[in-house]
Amino acid sequence: MNKAPMIKVEVGLYRSHCSIARTLDLLGDKWTLLIMRDALFFDVSTFAGFSQRPERVPSNLLAARLKKLVAAGLMDKVAYQQRPTRYQYLPTAAAQELIPALRALKQFGDSYLRD
């Protein structure tokens, strides 16, 4: 059985040896899972595309989260235009592993957190 590659993180980022706590350290803020949702389920891939989603993530936070996701190996940053250079943010194979967790969160919300 092949072991999945480890996600790269900053030294000292983790507050615990618990896998759930470490995952929350990477993904558990207000915006990161929504960015991953948009990339994985809605094929959003550009800064403009992410910034135009209904939740309206502030641009400074969007830039920081995208940078963090690229550094962690969950997104690849790929130039799609020159002059000015513009980038796409594409989910990696590791990011695809988040799909079941996002589906579970959606199911919970659909069941218990209706408008």
N, C-alpha and C positions, 0 to 999 in steps of 0.2 A: 504494500500500500504506500503510495507516494504521499509524503507530508507536504502540505501547502506551504509556500514561502512565507516567511515572517514579514509582517508589515513593518515598515521603517517608522520609527518614532524618535522624537527628541529625547535626549538623555534626561532622566528625572521627570518625564511626563507622567508616568504612572504613580498613583498614590498607594497602590496595593498589588499584591500578587494574585488577587482574585480576577479571573478572566472577565467576569461581568463588569467589575469596577474598571478594568483596563479598557474594555470596549466603550464604556461610558466616558472615560477620559478622552477618547478619540472622537466619539460620535454623539455624545450626550448633551450637546448644547441646543439652544433653541432653533438653530438653522441648519445644521449639518445634515441631519436625516432628511429634511425637506429638499435640500440640494440633491442628495442621493436619490430620493424619490423621483425628482424631476428628470434626472439623468437616466435612471433605470426604467421608468415606466412611461415617461412622456417624451423621450428622446431629445430633451433640451441639452444643448452642448456649448452654447456661447454665453459669454458674460451678459450680453444684452438679453438673451433668452431667459436666463435665470433671473435677471433683475425685473423682468416683466411678468413673472408669475404672480398669482393672486396674493400671496403672502408678503410681497414687496420687501424682500430682504434689503436692508440698507447697503449701499454699494461698498462702503469700507468693510463691512462685515462679510459681504459676499467675496470680496477679493481675498480677505484673510482666510476664509473657510476653503476656498478653492486652492489657495496656496498650501494649506494644511493637508488637504486631500491628495494633492499631487505629491507632496513630500512623503506622505504615508503610503503611497503606492496604490491608492484607491481610484485615482484619476490619472490619465495621461494628458499632458498639455501639448497640443499639436497645432503648429501654425497652419492656417488655411488661407491666409491672405498676406501679401507683402505690401508695404507702403500705403498706409500704415500696417504694421504687423498685427494681425488679429489671430486669436487662438480659439480652438475648440477644446473642451474638457470632456474626455471620453472615459467611461467607466472601464476599469481593468477587470481581469478575471476574478481577482479578489473581491472587487465591488459586487460582482454578480452573486457572490455568496450571501449578500445582504438581502436578496429578494425575498426569501422565505420569512425573514424577520420583519421586513416591511409589510408583507402580506398579513402577518399575524397582528401587527399593530393596526392595520386597516380593519381587519375583522373585529378586533376588540372595539375600536371606535364605532364601527357600524352597529355593533351589538349593544354597547353600553353608553355611548356618548352622542346620541342623536340630538339634532337641533330641537 
